Amino acid sequence: MTELVFNVTQESDGGYVAVAVDHSIATQGDTWDELCYMVLDATRGYFYDSTPPDKIRLFLHVEQVLAVA
């Protein structure tokens, strides 16, 4: 595997949650930097006995509601 993809959402309290696509890996962090650290740590733990991906891609999903009227 060359790339592992995480879908990231921002929680209402400002923290972040990351869930891997096609793997059972999920983690969270209070800041973006903490989330990145936690994603790397969770990925290393998940692949401790196998070959880890070459890179990790984080997709931040942002929802915004706009008033039209």
PDB file of N, CA, C and O in Angstrom:
ATOM      1  N   MET A   1       0.854  -1.176   0.000  1.00  0.00           N
ATOM      2  CA  MET A   1       0.000   0.000   0.000  1.00  0.00           C
ATOM      3  C   MET A   1       0.899   1.238   0.000  1.00  0.00           C
ATOM      4  O   MET A   1       1.854   1.325   0.772  1.00  0.00           O
ATOM      5  N   THR A   2       0.587   2.167  -0.855  1.00  0.00           N
ATOM      6  CA  THR A   2       1.404   3.366  -0.925  1.00  0.00           C
ATOM      7  C   THR A   2       0.779   4.552  -0.201  1.00  0.00           C
ATOM      8  O   THR A   2       1.485   5.471   0.214  1.00  0.00           O
ATOM      9  N   GLU A   3      -0.550   4.536  -0.049  1.00  0.00           N
ATOM     10  CA  GLU A   3      -1.206   5.686   0.567  1.00  0.00           C
ATOM     11  C   GLU A   3      -2.379   5.238   1.440  1.00  0.00           C
ATOM     12  O   GLU A   3      -3.163   4.370   1.054  1.00  0.00           O
ATOM     13  N   LEU A   4      -2.480   5.834   2.598  1.00  0.00           N
ATOM     14  CA  LEU A   4      -3.595   5.597   3.503  1.00  0.00           C
ATOM     15  C   LEU A   4      -4.380   6.899   3.599  1.00  0.00           C
ATOM     16  O   LEU A   4      -3.797   7.961   3.816  1.00  0.00           O
ATOM     17  N   VAL A   5      -5.692   6.824   3.440  1.00  0.00           N
ATOM     18  CA  VAL A   5      -6.543   8.010   3.421  1.00  0.00           C
ATOM     19  C   VAL A   5      -7.386   8.068   4.681  1.00  0.00           C
ATOM     20  O   VAL A   5      -7.979   7.070   5.092  1.00  0.00           O
ATOM     21  N   PHE A   6      -7.436   9.249   5.295  1.00  0.00           N
ATOM     22  CA  PHE A   6      -8.287   9.504   6.453  1.00  0.00           C
ATOM     23  C   PHE A   6      -9.287  10.599   6.110  1.00  0.00           C
ATOM     24  O   PHE A   6      -8.918  11.619   5.529  1.00  0.00           O
ATOM     25  N   ASN A   7     -10.531  10.395   6.462  1.00  0.00           N
ATOM     26  CA  ASN A   7     -11.548  11.443   6.404  1.00  0.00           C
ATOM     27  C   ASN A   7     -11.545  12.138   7.764  1.00  0.00           C
ATOM     28  O   ASN A   7     -11.648  11.484   8.801  1.00  0.00           O
ATOM     29  N   VAL A   8     -11.429  13.460   7.752  1.00  0.00           N
ATOM     30  CA  VAL A   8     -11.330  14.235   8.985  1.00  0.00           C
ATOM     31  C   VAL A   8     -12.526  15.172   9.087  1.00  0.00           C
ATOM     32  O   VAL A   8     -12.892  15.842   8.121  1.00  0.00           O
ATOM     33  N   THR A   9     -13.126  15.207  10.265  1.00  0.00           N
ATOM     34  CA  THR A   9     -14.203  16.161  10.534  1.00  0.00           C
ATOM     35  C   THR A   9     -13.828  16.969  11.769  1.00  0.00           C
ATOM     36  O   THR A   9     -13.144  16.488  12.673  1.00  0.00           O
ATOM     37  N   GLN A  10     -14.300  18.217  11.778  1.00  0.00           N
ATOM     38  CA  GLN A  10     -14.071  19.065  12.939  1.00  0.00           C
ATOM     39  C   GLN A  10     -15.295  18.986  13.840  1.00  0.00           C
ATOM     40  O   GLN A  10     -16.426  19.155  13.384  1.00  0.00           O
ATOM     41  N   GLU A  11     -15.060  18.729  15.111  1.00  0.00           N
ATOM     42  CA  GLU A  11     -16.133  18.611  16.082  1.00  0.00           C
ATOM     43  C   GLU A  11     -16.609  19.996  16.520  1.00  0.00           C
ATOM     44  O   GLU A  11     -15.911  20.990  16.320  1.00  0.00           O
ATOM     45  N   SER A  12     -17.781  20.054  17.111  1.00  0.00           N
ATOM     46  CA  SER A  12     -18.345  21.329  17.549  1.00  0.00           C
ATOM     47  C   SER A  12     -17.498  21.995  18.627  1.00  0.00           C
ATOM     48  O   SER A  12     -17.550  23.214  18.787  1.00  0.00           O
ATOM     49  N   ASP A  13     -16.715  21.205  19.373  1.00  0.00           N
ATOM     50  CA  ASP A  13     -15.851  21.781  20.405  1.00  0.00           C
ATOM     51  C   ASP A  13     -14.515  22.261  19.855  1.00  0.00           C
ATOM     52  O   ASP A  13     -13.678  22.763  20.606  1.00  0.00           O
ATOM     53  N   GLY A  14     -14.307  22.110  18.535  1.00  0.00           N
ATOM     54  CA  GLY A  14     -13.078  22.572  17.898  1.00  0.00           C
ATOM     55  C   GLY A  14     -12.066  21.480  17.637  1.00  0.00           C
ATOM     56  O   GLY A  14     -11.123  21.692  16.874  1.00  0.00           O
ATOM     57  N   GLY A  15     -12.232  20.308  18.249  1.00  0.00           N
ATOM     58  CA  GLY A  15     -11.309  19.206  18.017  1.00  0.00           C
ATOM     59  C   GLY A  15     -11.563  18.536  16.679  1.00  0.00           C
ATOM     60  O   GLY A  15     -12.493  18.897  15.958  1.00  0.00           O
ATOM     61  N   TYR A  16     -10.736  17.564  16.354  1.00  0.00           N
ATOM     62  CA  TYR A  16     -10.819  16.866  15.077  1.00  0.00           C
ATOM     63  C   TYR A  16     -10.911  15.365  15.306  1.00  0.00           C
ATOM     64  O   TYR A  16     -10.366  14.835  16.274  1.00  0.00           O
ATOM     65  N   VAL A  17     -11.609  14.688  14.398  1.00  0.00           N
ATOM     66  CA  VAL A  17     -11.707  13.227  14.404  1.00  0.00           C
ATOM     67  C   VAL A  17     -11.302  12.733  13.024  1.00  0.00           C
ATOM     68  O   VAL A  17     -11.774  13.242  12.007  1.00  0.00           O
ATOM     69  N   ALA A  18     -10.416  11.729  12.996  1.00  0.00           N
ATOM     70  CA  ALA A  18      -9.948  11.153  11.739  1.00  0.00           C
ATOM     71  C   ALA A  18     -10.292   9.675  11.700  1.00  0.00           C
ATOM     72  O   ALA A  18     -10.036   8.947  12.660  1.00  0.00           O
ATOM     73  N   VAL A  19     -10.874   9.229  10.587  1.00  0.00           N
ATOM     74  CA  VAL A  19     -11.241   7.829  10.390  1.00  0.00           C
ATOM     75  C   VAL A  19     -10.657   7.370   9.063  1.00  0.00           C
ATOM     76  O   VAL A  19     -10.877   7.994   8.025  1.00  0.00           O
ATOM     77  N   ALA A  20      -9.915   6.277   9.107  1.00  0.00           N
ATOM     78  CA  ALA A  20      -9.287   5.756   7.891  1.00  0.00           C
ATOM     79  C   ALA A  20     -10.324   5.132   6.963  1.00  0.00           C
ATOM     80  O   ALA A  20     -11.309   4.542   7.407  1.00  0.00           O
ATOM     81  N   VAL A  21     -10.077   5.277   5.679  1.00  0.00           N
ATOM     82  CA  VAL A  21     -10.912   4.655   4.657  1.00  0.00           C
ATOM     83  C   VAL A  21     -10.366   3.237   4.425  1.00  0.00           C
ATOM     84  O   VAL A  21      -9.174   3.065   4.166  1.00  0.00           O
ATOM     85  N   ASP A  22     -11.220   2.247   4.517  1.00  0.00           N
ATOM     86  CA  ASP A  22     -10.873   0.839   4.263  1.00  0.00           C
ATOM     87  C   ASP A  22      -9.979   0.203   5.320  1.00  0.00           C
ATOM     88  O   ASP A  22      -9.444  -0.881   5.087  1.00  0.00           O
ATOM     89  N   HIS A  23      -9.801   0.837   6.464  1.00  0.00           N
ATOM     90  CA  HIS A  23      -9.049   0.246   7.569  1.00  0.00           C
ATOM     91  C   HIS A  23      -9.740   0.619   8.881  1.00  0.00           C
ATOM     92  O   HIS A  23     -10.455   1.619   8.955  1.00  0.00           O
ATOM     93  N   SER A  24      -9.521  -0.180   9.894  1.00  0.00           N
ATOM     94  CA  SER A  24     -10.146   0.067  11.203  1.00  0.00           C
ATOM     95  C   SER A  24      -9.231   0.930  12.061  1.00  0.00           C
ATOM     96  O   SER A  24      -8.737   0.488  13.098  1.00  0.00           O
ATOM     97  N   ILE A  25      -9.010   2.168  11.616  1.00  0.00           N
ATOM     98  CA  ILE A  25      -8.173   3.108  12.361  1.00  0.00           C
ATOM     99  C   ILE A  25      -8.977   4.381  12.555  1.00  0.00           C
ATOM    100  O   ILE A  25      -9.516   4.942  11.600  1.00  0.00           O
ATOM    101  N   ALA A  26      -9.051   4.829  13.797  1.00  0.00           N
ATOM    102  CA  ALA A  26      -9.721   6.100  14.102  1.00  0.00           C
ATOM    103  C   ALA A  26      -8.977   6.750  15.254  1.00  0.00           C
ATOM    104  O   ALA A  26      -8.478   6.063  16.146  1.00  0.00           O
ATOM    105  N   THR A  27      -8.902   8.075  15.236  1.00  0.00           N
ATOM    106  CA  THR A  27      -8.237   8.801  16.303  1.00  0.00           C
ATOM    107  C   THR A  27      -8.765  10.217  16.341  1.00  0.00           C
ATOM    108  O   THR A  27      -9.554  10.619  15.485  1.00  0.00           O
ATOM    109  N   GLN A  28      -8.326  10.981  17.342  1.00  0.00           N
ATOM    110  CA  GLN A  28      -8.789  12.357  17.469  1.00  0.00           C
ATOM    111  C   GLN A  28      -7.697  13.213  18.079  1.00  0.00           C
ATOM    112  O   GLN A  28      -6.742  12.709  18.668  1.00  0.00           O
ATOM    113  N   GLY A  29      -7.859  14.532  17.925  1.00  0.00           N
ATOM    114  CA  GLY A  29      -6.924  15.479  18.518  1.00  0.00           C
ATOM    115  C   GLY A  29      -7.610  16.802  18.768  1.00  0.00           C
ATOM    116  O   GLY A  29      -8.561  17.156  18.072  1.00  0.00           O
ATOM    117  N   ASP A  30      -7.134  17.533  19.758  1.00  0.00           N
ATOM    118  CA  ASP A  30      -7.731  18.829  20.084  1.00  0.00           C
ATOM    119  C   ASP A  30      -7.339  19.915  19.087  1.00  0.00           C
ATOM    120  O   ASP A  30      -8.098  20.859  18.864  1.00  0.00           O
ATOM    121  N   THR A  31      -6.157  19.785  18.487  1.00  0.00           N
ATOM    122  CA  THR A  31      -5.680  20.739  17.480  1.00  0.00           C
ATOM    123  C   THR A  31      -5.289  19.972  16.230  1.00  0.00           C
ATOM    124  O   THR A  31      -5.187  18.746  16.251  1.00  0.00           O
ATOM    125  N   TRP A  32      -5.068  20.699  15.135  1.00  0.00           N
ATOM    126  CA  TRP A  32      -4.654  20.055  13.881  1.00  0.00           C
ATOM    127  C   TRP A  32      -3.308  19.352  14.052  1.00  0.00           C
ATOM    128  O   TRP A  32      -3.129  18.225  13.591  1.00  0.00           O
ATOM    129  N   ASP A  33      -2.364  20.018  14.714  1.00  0.00           N
ATOM    130  CA  ASP A  33      -1.047  19.416  14.927  1.00  0.00           C
ATOM    131  C   ASP A  33      -1.141  18.158  15.775  1.00  0.00           C
ATOM    132  O   ASP A  33      -0.477  17.162  15.488  1.00  0.00           O
ATOM    133  N   GLU A  34      -1.961  18.199  16.819  1.00  0.00           N
ATOM    134  CA  GLU A  34      -2.145  17.020  17.653  1.00  0.00           C
ATOM    135  C   GLU A  34      -2.797  15.890  16.860  1.00  0.00           C
ATOM    136  O   GLU A  34      -2.427  14.726  17.011  1.00  0.00           O
ATOM    137  N   LEU A  35      -3.764  16.236  16.016  1.00  0.00           N
ATOM    138  CA  LEU A  35      -4.410  15.220  15.188  1.00  0.00           C
ATOM    139  C   LEU A  35      -3.389  14.549  14.273  1.00  0.00           C
ATOM    140  O   LEU A  35      -3.383  13.325  14.147  1.00  0.00           O
ATOM    141  N   CYS A  36      -2.535  15.330  13.641  1.00  0.00           N
ATOM    142  CA  CYS A  36      -1.517  14.761  12.743  1.00  0.00           C
ATOM    143  C   CYS A  36      -0.611  13.798  13.501  1.00  0.00           C
ATOM    144  O   CYS A  36      -0.295  12.720  12.999  1.00  0.00           O
ATOM    145  N   TYR A  37      -0.193  14.176  14.703  1.00  0.00           N
ATOM    146  CA  TYR A  37       0.626  13.298  15.537  1.00  0.00           C
ATOM    147  C   TYR A  37      -0.135  12.012  15.867  1.00  0.00           C
ATOM    148  O   TYR A  37       0.416  10.915  15.774  1.00  0.00           O
ATOM    149  N   MET A  38      -1.393  12.155  16.248  1.00  0.00           N
ATOM    150  CA  MET A  38      -2.198  11.003  16.630  1.00  0.00           C
ATOM    151  C   MET A  38      -2.454  10.068  15.446  1.00  0.00           C
ATOM    152  O   MET A  38      -2.473   8.848  15.613  1.00  0.00           O
ATOM    153  N   VAL A  39      -2.649  10.631  14.255  1.00  0.00           N
ATOM    154  CA  VAL A  39      -2.837   9.814  13.046  1.00  0.00           C
ATOM    155  C   VAL A  39      -1.575   8.994  12.771  1.00  0.00           C
ATOM    156  O   VAL A  39      -1.659   7.800  12.483  1.00  0.00           O
ATOM    157  N   LEU A  40      -0.417   9.631  12.860  1.00  0.00           N
ATOM    158  CA  LEU A  40       0.838   8.902  12.653  1.00  0.00           C
ATOM    159  C   LEU A  40       1.009   7.806  13.700  1.00  0.00           C
ATOM    160  O   LEU A  40       1.396   6.686  13.368  1.00  0.00           O
ATOM    161  N   ASP A  41       0.727   8.120  14.950  1.00  0.00           N
ATOM    162  CA  ASP A  41       0.862   7.153  16.026  1.00  0.00           C
ATOM    163  C   ASP A  41      -0.098   5.976  15.839  1.00  0.00           C
ATOM    164  O   ASP A  41       0.299   4.821  15.994  1.00  0.00           O
ATOM    165  N   ALA A  42      -1.345   6.261  15.510  1.00  0.00           N
ATOM    166  CA  ALA A  42      -2.338   5.199  15.294  1.00  0.00           C
ATOM    167  C   ALA A  42      -1.968   4.329  14.098  1.00  0.00           C
ATOM    168  O   ALA A  42      -2.151   3.112  14.128  1.00  0.00           O
ATOM    169  N   THR A  43      -1.449   4.956  13.048  1.00  0.00           N
ATOM    170  CA  THR A  43      -1.058   4.206  11.850  1.00  0.00           C
ATOM    171  C   THR A  43       0.128   3.297  12.148  1.00  0.00           C
ATOM    172  O   THR A  43       0.145   2.139  11.731  1.00  0.00           O
ATOM    173  N   ARG A  44       1.115   3.817  12.866  1.00  0.00           N
ATOM    174  CA  ARG A  44       2.271   2.978  13.231  1.00  0.00           C
ATOM    175  C   ARG A  44       1.832   1.796  14.093  1.00  0.00           C
ATOM    176  O   ARG A  44       2.331   0.683  13.929  1.00  0.00           O
ATOM    177  N   GLY A  45       0.900   2.041  15.008  1.00  0.00           N
ATOM    178  CA  GLY A  45       0.398   0.954  15.848  1.00  0.00           C
ATOM    179  C   GLY A  45      -0.369  -0.090  15.050  1.00  0.00           C
ATOM    180  O   GLY A  45      -0.224  -1.289  15.284  1.00  0.00           O
ATOM    181  N   TYR A  46      -1.176   0.365  14.117  1.00  0.00           N
ATOM    182  CA  TYR A  46      -1.983  -0.543  13.304  1.00  0.00           C
ATOM    183  C   TYR A  46      -1.100  -1.432  12.427  1.00  0.00           C
ATOM    184  O   TYR A  46      -1.386  -2.615  12.247  1.00  0.00           O
ATOM    185  N   PHE A  47      -0.037  -0.861  11.888  1.00  0.00           N
ATOM    186  CA  PHE A  47       0.845  -1.593  10.976  1.00  0.00           C
ATOM    187  C   PHE A  47       2.125  -2.061  11.679  1.00  0.00           C
ATOM    188  O   PHE A  47       3.154  -2.230  11.025  1.00  0.00           O
ATOM    189  N   TYR A  48       2.077  -2.274  12.998  1.00  0.00           N
ATOM    190  CA  TYR A  48       3.293  -2.616  13.736  1.00  0.00           C
ATOM    191  C   TYR A  48       3.967  -3.890  13.240  1.00  0.00           C
ATOM    192  O   TYR A  48       5.188  -4.016  13.336  1.00  0.00           O
ATOM    193  N   ASP A  49       3.195  -4.832  12.715  1.00  0.00           N
ATOM    194  CA  ASP A  49       3.776  -6.098  12.259  1.00  0.00           C
ATOM    195  C   ASP A  49       3.661  -6.300  10.750  1.00  0.00           C
ATOM    196  O   ASP A  49       3.810  -7.417  10.254  1.00  0.00           O
ATOM    197  N   SER A  50       3.399  -5.229  10.033  1.00  0.00           N
ATOM    198  CA  SER A  50       3.320  -5.297   8.573  1.00  0.00           C
ATOM    199  C   SER A  50       3.860  -3.992   7.983  1.00  0.00           C
ATOM    200  O   SER A  50       4.196  -3.059   8.713  1.00  0.00           O
ATOM    201  N   THR A  51       3.934  -3.944   6.684  1.00  0.00           N
ATOM    202  CA  THR A  51       4.491  -2.774   6.005  1.00  0.00           C
ATOM    203  C   THR A  51       3.511  -1.607   6.043  1.00  0.00           C
ATOM    204  O   THR A  51       2.381  -1.732   5.571  1.00  0.00           O
ATOM    205  N   PRO A  52       3.936  -0.467   6.603  1.00  0.00           N
ATOM    206  CA  PRO A  52       3.046   0.696   6.660  1.00  0.00           C
ATOM    207  C   PRO A  52       2.955   1.385   5.297  1.00  0.00           C
ATOM    208  O   PRO A  52       3.768   1.118   4.412  1.00  0.00           O
ATOM    209  N   PRO A  53       1.981   2.259   5.127  1.00  0.00           N
ATOM    210  CA  PRO A  53       1.872   2.989   3.859  1.00  0.00           C
ATOM    211  C   PRO A  53       3.044   3.967   3.707  1.00  0.00           C
ATOM    212  O   PRO A  53       3.671   4.357   4.692  1.00  0.00           O
ATOM    213  N   ASP A  54       3.326   4.355   2.464  1.00  0.00           N
ATOM    214  CA  ASP A  54       4.381   5.328   2.196  1.00  0.00           C
ATOM    215  C   ASP A  54       3.986   6.728   2.649  1.00  0.00           C
ATOM    216  O   ASP A  54       4.824   7.508   3.102  1.00  0.00           O
ATOM    217  N   LYS A  55       2.688   7.037   2.519  1.00  0.00           N
ATOM    218  CA  LYS A  55       2.218   8.361   2.921  1.00  0.00           C
ATOM    219  C   LYS A  55       0.779   8.272   3.397  1.00  0.00           C
ATOM    220  O   LYS A  55       0.070   7.299   3.139  1.00  0.00           O
ATOM    221  N   ILE A  56       0.370   9.324   4.102  1.00  0.00           N
ATOM    222  CA  ILE A  56      -0.988   9.434   4.635  1.00  0.00           C
ATOM    223  C   ILE A  56      -1.606  10.704   4.090  1.00  0.00           C
ATOM    224  O   ILE A  56      -0.986  11.768   4.109  1.00  0.00           O
ATOM    225  N   ARG A  57      -2.825  10.589   3.608  1.00  0.00           N
ATOM    226  CA  ARG A  57      -3.553  11.750   3.082  1.00  0.00           C
ATOM    227  C   ARG A  57      -4.734  12.029   4.011  1.00  0.00           C
ATOM    228  O   ARG A  57      -5.516  11.129   4.318  1.00  0.00           O
ATOM    229  N   LEU A  58      -4.857  13.286   4.456  1.00  0.00           N
ATOM    230  CA  LEU A  58      -5.962  13.711   5.308  1.00  0.00           C
ATOM    231  C   LEU A  58      -6.908  14.586   4.508  1.00  0.00           C
ATOM    232  O   LEU A  58      -6.500  15.591   3.927  1.00  0.00           O
ATOM    233  N   PHE A  59      -8.177  14.198   4.482  1.00  0.00           N
ATOM    234  CA  PHE A  59      -9.215  14.999   3.819  1.00  0.00           C
ATOM    235  C   PHE A  59     -10.063  15.654   4.889  1.00  0.00           C
ATOM    236  O   PHE A  59     -10.786  14.972   5.614  1.00  0.00           O
ATOM    237  N   LEU A  60      -9.982  16.972   4.994  1.00  0.00           N
ATOM    238  CA  LEU A  60     -10.779  17.707   5.972  1.00  0.00           C
ATOM    239  C   LEU A  60     -12.103  18.085   5.334  1.00  0.00           C
ATOM    240  O   LEU A  60     -12.142  18.801   4.333  1.00  0.00           O
ATOM    241  N   HIS A  61     -13.188  17.598   5.922  1.00  0.00           N
ATOM    242  CA  HIS A  61     -14.528  17.896   5.433  1.00  0.00           C
ATOM    243  C   HIS A  61     -15.085  19.068   6.233  1.00  0.00           C
ATOM    244  O   HIS A  61     -15.197  19.011   7.457  1.00  0.00           O
ATOM    245  N   VAL A  62     -15.429  20.125   5.515  1.00  0.00           N
ATOM    246  CA  VAL A  62     -15.935  21.328   6.167  1.00  0.00           C
ATOM    247  C   VAL A  62     -17.376  21.551   5.706  1.00  0.00           C
ATOM    248  O   VAL A  62     -17.668  21.549   4.510  1.00  0.00           O
ATOM    249  N   GLU A  63     -18.261  21.741   6.671  1.00  0.00           N
ATOM    250  CA  GLU A  63     -19.648  22.019   6.358  1.00  0.00           C
ATOM    251  C   GLU A  63     -19.938  23.458   6.746  1.00  0.00           C
ATOM    252  O   GLU A  63     -19.631  23.891   7.857  1.00  0.00           O
ATOM    253  N   GLN A  64     -20.533  24.190   5.816  1.00  0.00           N
ATOM    254  CA  GLN A  64     -20.899  25.567   6.099  1.00  0.00           C
ATOM    255  C   GLN A  64     -22.281  25.822   5.506  1.00  0.00           C
ATOM    256  O   GLN A  64     -22.554  25.460   4.362  1.00  0.00           O
ATOM    257  N   VAL A  65     -23.143  26.445   6.292  1.00  0.00           N
ATOM    258  CA  VAL A  65     -24.484  26.756   5.853  1.00  0.00           C
ATOM    259  C   VAL A  65     -24.540  28.254   5.523  1.00  0.00           C
ATOM    260  O   VAL A  65     -24.149  29.091   6.336  1.00  0.00           O
ATOM    261  N   LEU A  66     -25.024  28.574   4.334  1.00  0.00           N
ATOM    262  CA  LEU A  66     -25.131  29.956   3.899  1.00  0.00           C
ATOM    263  C   LEU A  66     -26.591  30.354   3.762  1.00  0.00           C
ATOM    264  O   LEU A  66     -27.393  29.611   3.197  1.00  0.00           O
ATOM    265  N   ALA A  67     -26.928  31.505   4.270  1.00  0.00           N
ATOM    266  CA  ALA A  67     -28.284  32.019   4.096  1.00  0.00           C
ATOM    267  C   ALA A  67     -28.419  32.639   2.720  1.00  0.00           C
ATOM    268  O   ALA A  67     -27.558  33.415   2.305  1.00  0.00           O
ATOM    269  N   VAL A  68     -29.470  32.316   2.016  1.00  0.00           N
ATOM    270  CA  VAL A  68     -29.666  32.822   0.662  1.00  0.00           C
ATOM    271  C   VAL A  68     -30.469  34.104   0.656  1.00  0.00           C
ATOM    272  O   VAL A  68     -30.242  34.965  -0.194  1.00  0.00           O
ATOM    273  N   ALA A  69     -31.388  34.253   1.568  1.00  0.00           N
ATOM    274  CA  ALA A  69     -32.282  35.415   1.577  1.00  0.00           C
ATOM    275  C   ALA A  69     -31.622  36.650   2.099  1.00  0.00           C
ATOM    276  O   ALA A  69     -32.252  37.705   2.165  1.00  0.00           O
TER     277      ALA A  69
END
